[in-house]
Amino acid sequence: MRLLTNLETNQRKLLQIILLGQPELLRLLERPEMRQLAQRIVARYHLGPLTKSEVAAYVQHRLQVSGCGHPLFPDALMGRLFDLSDGIPRVINVLCDRALLGAYVEGKDKVERATLDKAASEVFGKRPSPGRRATRAAAAALIVAAGGALAFMAYQRDQDELPSKAASAVAQAQAKQEPASPAAATPVAVPVVVGDPFVAWPADLARGESRALAFTALLRAWGATYGGGDGCREAETLGLRCRTARGGLDDLREMNRPAILLLSDGQGADFHAVLTRLDRKVASLVIGNATRTVALAALATQWSGHYTVLWRNPPVPGDAVRRGQRGASVAWLERQLALWQGKAPAADADPVFDDALVQRVKQFQLAQGLVPDGLVGPQTLMRLSGEGDAAAPKLAGERGEK
């Protein structure tokens, strides 16, 4: 799956993968050997327990989708259903299914409380009302449960409320740190927010300037000055190449170069920012004229996956080195591979891109998380160009934490 995410053109990814699962998927992605796949996930959404009002809306929605206009579950039962299920959609589904079957057997046109309680006793065995702590713990680990439409609505709602929720969480944490009196001061577990929970374009700057300001910061990192024109064309005049693509944080870690990211403010408006540092949990962004530290979880909700990155122009005409080719391009390819392997370059003054060199290219691609096809195209050229380029700016983060 990690290699499949590398299938792309110069404009877009050719394949987008959506993972949905139960708590076991979280534990699987947390394994050390899965870290590269986990870091390629651009956006995540965690569906927690529903509230009492959301349970009622969820049941009503599922009935409407099925074509039922009759209130099979009276409003008076929603509180009981919430208590029994703890708001977990999967448990709601099972309880309602069993309760509907019971109502049908009893010849009733709606579910009554006794029917729902009997369904709960059948579902939970001798425990008609599940313990809230145990089910809360299970719900907290859930990634995505049944009821896709409701999950989507909840996601949109949380995106709209994200800034206010983050501000409220910080205010509550600060309040807990300031007890009313010394006598009342007791140890309190205060949640720690690593990095800003949300980033927005500065109010004192015109949003239309975001791309120009981003190229100003990006070229400054390369020791150059932005002239105000097409950023990529200006970079080419400075001996750099420009690549705009879509990918994940793992791609940027492997390239280890500052990049312009296309972000969304959650209200349908986009702006550009420059990623200058990428650690295990936080990232540094230049937004407008200021640098912000952002939690990776927050960055994932705002980043579209689109990025623009610069890299040193290799002495290769065009965008590829092809099998059977000779000359300076192949000599440069052999030198860069030798540098990566920690070996001395071959003494051959006129090397050929033969099968042996193809195998070395495949080894390099595999180590870089690229498709090991042996073809030296733009992505492989970019990674090879970075080998030994000590003067190039880097994402000076924890590259080992992938």
N, C-alpha and C positions, 0 to 999 in steps of 0.2 A: 504493500500500500504506500509505503514511503517513496518508493521509486516511481509509482504511478503518478504521484503528485508532481513529478518533474516533467511530465508530458505537457509541453506548451509551445506556442508560437511566440514571436516577438511581441505580440499584442495581448495574448490572454492564455490562461490555462485551458487545456483541452478536456480536463476531467475534474469535476468537483465531487468530493466524497462527503456524505453526511453520515455520522455515526450516532446511533441511538441505542441506549442500553440501560440496564439495571445497575445497581451498585457495583457489581463485579467488573463492569467496564472501567470504572474509575480505578479500581485496584489493579487491573491489568495495565492501564496506561501509566501507573505509577512505578512499574517495574523498571529497573535501571536499563535493561536491554530495549525498552520501548520508548526511551526518552526522546529519540529523534523523531519518532512518529508523533508523540505527544506535543512536541514543540512546533509541529507543522499545522496544528489545529488553529485556525485563524480566529474563530469565535466559538464560545461555549455558552450554553444556557442550562442552568440547574433548576429543575422544577421541584419545588418544595411542597409541603402540605398546603391544601386550599383552606381558605377561611370559611366560616359558616355561610356567608353570603355567596361565596364562590362555589361552594358545593351545590347550593340551590341553582345557580346559573349553569353549572356544569351539567346537572341532571336534566334541566330544561332544554339545554342545547342538544344533548344526546337524543332526547325524545323528538325534538323538532327535526333533527337530521334524519331520523328513522321514519318521518312522516306522520308521527302521532300528534294530534292536536288536543287529545284528552289529558287532563292532569292526573296521570296515574299515581303520582306521588304528591299528596297534599302538602301545602307549605308547612303545616304543623309538624310534619315528619322530618323536615330538613335538620332541625336541631338534633334529633335523635340519630339521624344518619351521620351527621358530623361527629357526634360523640363516639359512635361505634367505629367509624373509619379513620378518625383523627385527620380527616382531610386528604388522605392518600388516594389518588385517582384509581389506582389498581384495585384497592380494597372496595372503593365505592362501586366499581363495575361489578365485582363479584357479589356484593351484598344486594345490589339492585336486581341483578340477573336472577338470583335465588328468590328474592322477594316477589318479583313478577311471576315467576313460576308458581310460587305458593298461592298468589292471588288467583291465578288461572285455575289451579286445582280446586280452590275453594269457591269458584264461580263468582268472584267479586270483580267489579269494574275498576277498582283502585286498591292500592296497597294500604293496609291498616297497620297500626303500631304493633299489634300482636303478631301480624304476619312478618313484619320486619324483624322483630325480636327473635322469632322462630328461625328466620333465615340466618340471623347472626349466630344463633346457637349451633346451626348446622355448619356454618363456615368456620367458626372459631372453636368448635367442639364444646368443652365444658366451660369455656371462657367467653360468655356472650358479649362482654364489653372489654375489648383489648386494652391492656395497660398503656397509658398515654406515653410514658417515657420510652418504652420499648418501641412503639410504633413511630414515635417522633424520631428516634435514632435511625430507624430504617428509612423513613421519608427523607431525612436530611442527606442520605447518601444517594438518593435517586437522581439520575441524570435527566431522563425524559420518560414519562409514563404514558398510558393510553390517553386518548382524547386530544388529538393533534390540534384541532381547531381552538380549544380552550387554551392549550399551551401557547399557541401563537398569540392569542389575545393577551394572555398574561405577560408574555415577553414584551409585546408592544407597550403595555401599560408600565412595566418596570423600566423600560428604556426612557419613557417620558418622565418618570418620577425619579430617575437615578440621581440627578443633581440634588434635589431636595432631600432624598433619603440619605445621601452621603453627608450633607450638611447636618441633618438631624442626628446621625450616628456620631459625628465628631462632637456636636454640642452635648450629647448625652454623656460621652466619654469624659469631656472636660468637667461636666457637672459632678460626675462620680469622683473625680480627682480633687474636688473642693468640698470637703465635708462642712456642715454647718458650724460645728464647734470642735475644738480639740478632743473633747471627751467623746464625741460621736465618731471620731476618726477610727475606722477599722480597715483592715486590708481588703481591697476591692479588686477584682479581676476586670481590668479595663481593656476593651478591644483595641488592638494596635492597627492603624491604617498605614500600610507601607506604600508611600507614594500617593499622589493625588488620585481620588476615586473618579475624577472626570476632568477632561481638559476642554477648554473652549477657546475660541479665537478672541484676542484682546478687543475689548469694546472700543478702545481709542484708535484702532487701526481699521482701515477699509479692508473688507474681506477679499476684494479683488486684487489686493497686493500680496496675497499669501504666497502665490507661486514665485513671484519675483523675489520676495524676501527669503523664501526657501532656497532658491538658487544662489542668492547672495551668501547665505550661511554655508551652503554645500561647497561652493567654489572657494570660500575663505578657508575651509578645512583643508583644501588642496593647495593653499598658498596662492590662490589667484583672486582676481577681482571681477565681479560680475558687471558687465557693461550695460545691462538693461534689455538686451535682445532675447533671441531664442537661446535658452540656457544650454541645451544640448549642442547646438551649433557652435556656441562660444567655447564649450568644453573641447570640442574637436580641434579648434584652432590652437588649443593649449596642449595638444598631444594626449588628450583623454578621449575615451569613448563613453557613450551614454546608453544606458539600457533601461527601458521602462517595461515592467512585467508585473505579474501577480504571483504571490507565493505566501509563505509563512515566515514566522520568526526564525525557524531553523535555517531557511535559505539565507537570511541576512546574517545569522551567526557564522555560517560557513564562508560567506563572502567576506565578512569582517571589514566592511566599508560603510561609512556614513551613507544614509539614504533618505530621499524625500518620500514621505508617506502621505497618502491621501486619507484624511480623517473626516468623520462626520460629527456634527455637534448634537445629534439626536433629534434635531428639528428639521431634517431634510436638507441642511446646508452643509457643504463640504469646504474644507480648507487644507492647506499643505503645511507640513511640519517636517523638520529634519531630525532624524534619529542619529544621535551622536554617541550614545553609549547603551549597551545592552547587557544587563546582568541577569542573574537567575530569576529575580523576582521583580525588578524595576528596570525602567528605561529612562534615559534622558532625552528630551526633545527640545529643539529650538523652535518656539512658536512665536512668530513675529520677530521681536527683538529680545525676547527673554527665554531663558532655559528653565524647563520644568522637569521634575522627576515624577514619573507616572508608574503606577503599579501595572504589571503586565496583564492582569485580569481586566483592568479598566481599558487598557490599550486595545485588547482583543475585541471589546464591544464597539469601539469607535473606528478601528482601522478596517478599510475595505479590502486590504490585501494588496492593493496597488502600490508599487514603489518605483522610484527612479534612482539608479546608482551609477556612479562614475568609476572608471577603472583605467589603468595605464594602457595606452595604445601599444599593442605588441607590434613587432616588425613583420606583420603578416598582412599582405594585401587582401582585401575582401573580408569575409566573415567566417572563413573556414580554411583548414589545412586538410587536403584530401589524400587518401591512400594512393600510393604509387608516385606521389609528388616528390620532387627534389628541390634543392636550393636553400636559400637563407631561411625560409619559413620552417622547413623541416629541421634545420640545424638549431634554430631557436627552440623548437618543440623538444628536441632531444636534450638541450641544455636545461630547460625548465623541469623536465621530468627527472633528470639526474640531480638537480638541486633539491627537488622534493624527496627523492630517495636517499639523499645524502651521499651520492656517489660522484665520482669525477666524470665529466662529459666524455663521450666517445671521441677517439682521435680522428675518426673519419671526417674529412673536410667536406665531403659531399654525401651526407647520409640520405637514405631513401626512406619514405614512410612505408615500411614493409610490415609483414605480419608480426614480427617481434615487437616493433614499435607500437602496433595496434594493441597488443596485449598489455603493454606498459600503460597505454592510455586508458584501457579498461580498468586496470588496477587503480589508477588515479581517480577515475570517475566514481568507482565504487566507494573509495575512501571519502570522497567529497559528497556522497549522497546523490550523485547524478546517475542517470540511466547509463549503465556500462555498455554502450553500443560501439565504442571505439571510434566514433565520429568526432572530430575536433571542430565543433561549432561555436557559436557565441558564448554559451555558458561555460564550456570547457576552456575556451580561450581566456575568459575572464578569470577563472580560478587559477589557471596556469600563470597568467600575468601577475597575479598577486604573490607568487612564490619568489621570495628574495627581495621584494619591493619594500625595503625598510622605510623609505621616505613617504609612502602612502599613508593617509590617515586611517585609523582603525577604530572599530567599536571596542574601546578598551574595557571590555567587561570580562565576565568569567566564562571564557569560551569553553572551558572544560566542563561546565555544567550544562550539558545538552540533553 
